[in-house]
Amino acid sequence: MSEAAQDQMEIKFRLIDGSDIGPKNFPTATSVATLKENIIAQWPKEKENGPRTVKDIKLISAGRILDNNRTIEECRSPLYDIPGVVMTMHVVVQSPATEVKKSLSDSKQNKCVCIIL
């Protein structure tokens, strides 16, 4: 395998509904934040509730949530050292904090209490 090929990882991103973005080759020096930006750019337009910012996405690989400031090289598992293996990362989109706060405040207003004597 050439050195240039060793410095690349083929990655696909699995969305919650089972569909994929990719696979696509990335340099191993690519940061997780850059991967997230790529996901936002390639997010299928027909899917609702897509991520708006990098903070809206959690990437999971080999059972670990990946930190934005780490590189692919730092996050990869020894399983992906086999030539021709595509690394699969799972994408979890979080609701923006404002929507979560709004739903919490709405649920507080609709509480009722029953007292049995």
Backbone as CSV, one residue per row, in Angstrom:
resi,resn,N_x,N_y,N_z,CA_x,CA_y,CA_z,C_x,C_y,C_z
1,MET,0.848,-1.181,0.000,0.000,0.000,0.000,0.887,1.236,0.000
2,SER,0.550,2.220,-0.817,1.373,3.421,-0.882,1.196,4.259,0.377
3,GLU,2.181,5.118,0.625,2.119,5.947,1.833,0.954,6.919,1.781
4,ALA,0.628,7.419,0.585,-0.505,8.344,0.460,-1.817,7.641,0.828
5,ALA,-1.943,6.361,0.437,-3.153,5.616,0.763,-3.228,5.331,2.258
6,GLN,-2.076,5.150,2.917,-2.077,4.904,4.348,-2.486,6.150,5.126
7,ASP,-2.309,7.318,4.560,-2.673,8.562,5.219,-4.136,8.940,4.972
8,GLN,-4.890,8.029,4.377,-6.299,8.259,4.080,-7.141,7.197,4.778
9,MET,-8.336,7.579,5.182,-9.310,6.634,5.742,-10.596,6.782,4.946
10,GLU,-11.183,5.662,4.582,-12.484,5.686,3.913,-13.552,5.569,4.999
11,ILE,-14.418,6.574,5.070,-15.400,6.659,6.148,-16.798,6.843,5.559
12,LYS,-17.752,6.118,6.155,-19.157,6.397,5.847,-19.847,6.739,7.157
13,PHE,-20.873,7.556,7.053,-21.600,8.029,8.218,-23.003,7.424,8.204
14,ARG,-23.329,6.656,9.237,-24.634,6.000,9.341,-25.575,6.892,10.134
15,LEU,-26.685,7.258,9.498,-27.692,8.099,10.139,-28.654,7.236,10.945
16,ILE,-29.435,7.853,11.797,-30.321,7.148,12.725,-31.346,6.272,12.006
17,ASP,-31.732,6.648,10.780,-32.720,5.859,10.040,-32.096,4.716,9.245
18,GLY,-30.777,4.541,9.365,-30.087,3.448,8.680,-29.500,3.828,7.337
19,SER,-29.790,5.014,6.839,-29.200,5.457,5.580,-27.776,5.962,5.836
20,ASP,-27.011,6.081,4.781,-25.603,6.459,4.900,-25.279,7.720,4.116
21,ILE,-24.276,8.431,4.603,-23.622,9.497,3.846,-22.229,8.957,3.556
22,GLY,-21.853,8.909,2.295,-20.541,8.382,1.937,-20.658,6.974,1.396
23,PRO,-19.558,6.262,1.310,-18.237,6.518,1.887,-17.429,7.551,1.097
24,LYS,-16.479,8.135,1.815,-15.609,9.157,1.249,-14.249,9.051,1.929
25,ASN,-13.183,9.344,1.186,-11.833,9.314,1.743,-11.496,10.632,2.429
26,PHE,-10.887,10.514,3.615,-10.438,11.678,4.378,-8.993,11.448,4.811
27,PRO,-8.166,12.494,4.829,-6.821,12.357,5.398,-6.927,12.022,6.887
28,THR,-5.997,11.212,7.395,-6.046,10.816,8.809,-5.814,11.996,9.747
29,ALA,-5.283,13.099,9.236,-5.063,14.297,10.057,-6.325,15.161,10.165
30,THR,-7.419,14.736,9.535,-8.676,15.487,9.579,-9.258,15.456,10.981
31,SER,-9.726,16.610,11.462,-10.321,16.673,12.799,-11.769,16.186,12.754
32,VAL,-12.258,15.766,13.895,-13.648,15.328,14.019,-14.590,16.491,13.693
33,ALA,-14.227,17.711,14.089,-15.050,18.886,13.776,-15.194,19.064,12.259
34,THR,-14.128,18.802,11.516,-14.177,18.905,10.054,-15.094,17.826,9.475
35,LEU,-15.062,16.628,10.054,-15.981,15.567,9.611,-17.426,16.006,9.814
36,LYS,-17.697,16.628,10.961,-19.051,17.091,11.252,-19.493,18.169,10.269
37,GLU,-18.585,19.066,9.906,-18.901,20.096,8.907,-19.240,19.441,7.571
38,ASN,-18.512,18.385,7.235,-18.772,17.651,6.002,-20.159,16.999,6.051
39,ILE,-20.535,16.452,7.191,-21.863,15.840,7.351,-22.957,16.887,7.150
40,ILE,-22.787,18.063,7.742,-23.772,19.141,7.593,-23.923,19.514,6.121
41,ALA,-22.796,19.611,5.409,-22.828,19.982,3.988,-23.497,18.907,3.134
42,GLN,-23.341,17.647,3.507,-23.887,16.545,2.699,-25.208,16.002,3.239
43,TRP,-25.775,16.626,4.268,-27.008,16.134,4.880,-28.114,16.100,3.832
44,PRO,-28.825,14.971,3.703,-29.898,14.873,2.707,-30.978,15.933,2.942
45,LYS,-31.315,16.669,1.908,-32.270,17.779,2.014,-33.671,17.309,2.391
46,GLU,-34.026,16.065,2.010,-35.372,15.579,2.285,-35.572,15.141,3.739
47,LYS,-34.507,15.038,4.504,-34.613,14.627,5.907,-34.891,15.843,6.779
48,GLU,-35.838,15.672,7.691,-36.197,16.758,8.600,-35.216,16.802,9.768
49,ASN,-35.212,17.919,10.454,-34.418,18.099,11.670,-32.933,17.819,11.460
50,GLY,-32.404,18.326,10.373,-30.975,18.178,10.121,-30.168,19.052,11.059
51,PRO,-28.895,18.720,11.228,-28.046,19.528,12.108,-27.771,20.896,11.499
52,ARG,-27.694,21.904,12.357,-27.393,23.259,11.886,-25.938,23.631,12.162
53,THR,-25.407,23.121,13.272,-24.025,23.433,13.645,-23.308,22.155,14.053
54,VAL,-21.994,22.253,14.188,-21.161,21.135,14.623,-21.596,20.647,16.008
55,LYS,-22.053,21.559,16.852,-22.465,21.195,18.214,-23.728,20.351,18.236
56,ASP,-24.485,20.341,17.138,-25.714,19.549,17.064,-25.447,18.073,16.801
57,ILE,-24.204,17.711,16.459,-23.867,16.352,16.038,-22.960,15.674,17.056
58,LYS,-23.248,14.401,17.318,-22.318,13.533,18.043,-21.932,12.426,17.085
59,LEU,-20.620,12.185,16.956,-20.122,11.084,16.143,-19.675,9.970,17.068
60,ILE,-20.080,8.750,16.754,-19.722,7.589,17.561,-18.983,6.602,16.674
61,SER,-17.816,6.165,17.140,-17.025,5.173,16.428,-16.483,4.174,17.435
62,ALA,-16.671,2.900,17.148,-16.212,1.816,18.028,-16.726,2.015,19.454
63,GLY,-17.960,2.511,19.579,-18.581,2.682,20.885,-18.142,3.905,21.663
64,ARG,-17.353,4.783,21.035,-16.876,5.988,21.725,-17.415,7.236,21.045
65,ILE,-17.812,8.209,21.865,-18.200,9.522,21.340,-16.914,10.284,21.070
66,LEU,-16.777,10.803,19.850,-15.530,11.432,19.430,-15.519,12.927,19.767
67,ASP,-14.377,13.394,20.273,-14.193,14.811,20.604,-13.854,15.600,19.351
68,ASN,-14.374,16.824,19.256,-14.163,17.668,18.081,-12.699,17.966,17.787
69,ASN,-11.882,18.084,18.820,-10.496,18.510,18.601,-9.547,17.348,18.289
70,ARG,-10.046,16.124,18.254,-9.201,14.972,17.943,-9.202,14.713,16.446
71,THR,-8.179,13.988,15.973,-8.089,13.639,14.553,-8.589,12.218,14.333
72,ILE,-8.798,11.883,13.074,-9.218,10.524,12.727,-8.163,9.529,13.204
73,GLU,-6.914,9.858,13.033,-5.818,8.973,13.437,-5.897,8.657,14.927
74,GLU,-6.203,9.643,15.741,-6.272,9.454,17.195,-7.496,8.627,17.608
75,CYS,-8.521,8.622,16.775,-9.782,7.963,17.125,-9.929,6.572,16.530
76,ARG,-9.082,6.215,15.596,-9.345,4.975,14.878,-8.997,3.739,15.677
77,SER,-9.730,2.685,15.380,-9.583,1.395,16.039,-8.601,0.540,15.235
78,PRO,-7.890,-0.402,15.885,-6.986,-1.293,15.138,-7.706,-2.101,14.055
79,LEU,-9.012,-2.292,14.175,-9.770,-3.019,13.150,-9.704,-2.335,11.788
80,TYR,-9.515,-1.026,11.803,-9.534,-0.277,10.551,-8.174,-0.221,9.876
81,ASP,-7.188,-0.931,10.418,-5.880,-1.002,9.783,-5.847,-2.027,8.660
82,ILE,-6.909,-2.806,8.511,-7.001,-3.801,7.451,-7.297,-3.070,6.142
83,PRO,-6.499,-3.321,5.086,-6.734,-2.633,3.807,-8.132,-2.911,3.255
84,GLY,-8.752,-1.885,2.734,-10.060,-2.018,2.112,-11.239,-1.932,3.062
85,VAL,-10.998,-1.751,4.352,-12.085,-1.660,5.320,-12.597,-0.219,5.377
86,VAL,-13.909,-0.077,5.319,-14.537,1.235,5.419,-14.924,1.453,6.880
87,MET,-14.489,2.564,7.442,-14.819,2.908,8.823,-16.235,3.478,8.848
88,THR,-17.079,2.928,9.722,-18.448,3.428,9.857,-18.557,4.217,11.153
89,MET,-19.019,5.455,11.040,-19.274,6.291,12.213,-20.769,6.546,12.282
90,HIS,-21.316,6.428,13.473,-22.740,6.658,13.674,-22.966,8.123,14.023
91,VAL,-23.996,8.698,13.419,-24.309,10.113,13.589,-25.565,10.250,14.440
92,VAL,-25.436,11.015,15.532,-26.581,11.317,16.382,-26.767,12.829,16.349
93,VAL,-27.964,13.263,15.968,-28.262,14.693,15.914,-29.033,15.063,17.169
94,GLN,-28.502,16.035,17.897,-29.150,16.514,19.108,-30.063,17.678,18.760
95,SER,-31.158,17.767,19.490,-32.037,18.917,19.308,-31.333,20.161,19.818
96,PRO,-31.490,21.282,19.138,-30.905,22.508,19.655,-31.423,22.800,21.058
97,ALA,-30.608,23.390,21.884,-30.936,23.638,23.294,-32.202,24.472,23.451
98,THR,-32.449,25.397,22.541,-33.639,26.241,22.669,-34.909,25.418,22.532
99,GLU,-34.917,24.429,21.632,-36.097,23.591,21.468,-36.313,22.723,22.697
100,VAL,-35.229,22.228,23.278,-35.330,21.404,24.474,-35.865,22.231,25.624
101,LYS,-35.340,23.443,25.808,-35.811,24.314,26.880,-37.284,24.658,26.689
102,LYS,-37.691,24.899,25.448,-39.074,25.240,25.165,-39.990,24.071,25.519
103,SER,-39.602,22.860,25.138,-40.452,21.708,25.441,-40.508,21.453,26.942
104,LEU,-39.423,21.723,27.662,-39.440,21.571,29.116,-40.367,22.587,29.765
105,SER,-40.317,23.828,29.295,-41.185,24.851,29.882,-42.652,24.567,29.554
106,ASP,-42.936,24.043,28.361,-44.306,23.688,27.998,-44.827,22.554,28.876
107,SER,-43.971,21.576,29.156,-44.421,20.451,29.970,-44.661,20.874,31.416
108,LYS,-43.962,21.872,31.902,-44.175,22.354,33.269,-45.523,23.049,33.399
109,GLN,-45.963,23.706,32.338,-47.225,24.428,32.398,-48.431,23.492,32.365
110,ASN,-48.279,22.317,31.832,-49.403,21.396,31.657,-49.442,20.309,32.718
111,LYS,-48.873,20.561,33.867,-48.883,19.566,34.938,-50.204,19.630,35.698
112,CYS,-50.641,18.473,36.146,-51.761,18.440,37.057,-51.392,17.507,38.200
113,VAL,-51.980,17.731,39.322,-51.657,16.957,40.514,-52.939,16.367,41.069
114,CYS,-52.900,15.097,41.373,-54.047,14.421,41.997,-53.679,14.046,43.416
115,ILE,-54.620,14.306,44.337,-54.417,13.944,45.725,-55.558,13.025,46.132
116,ILE,-55.213,11.849,46.633,-56.219,10.910,47.095,-56.225,10.923,48.612
117,LEU,-57.385,11.208,49.196,-57.511,11.274,50.654,-58.156,10.041,51.224
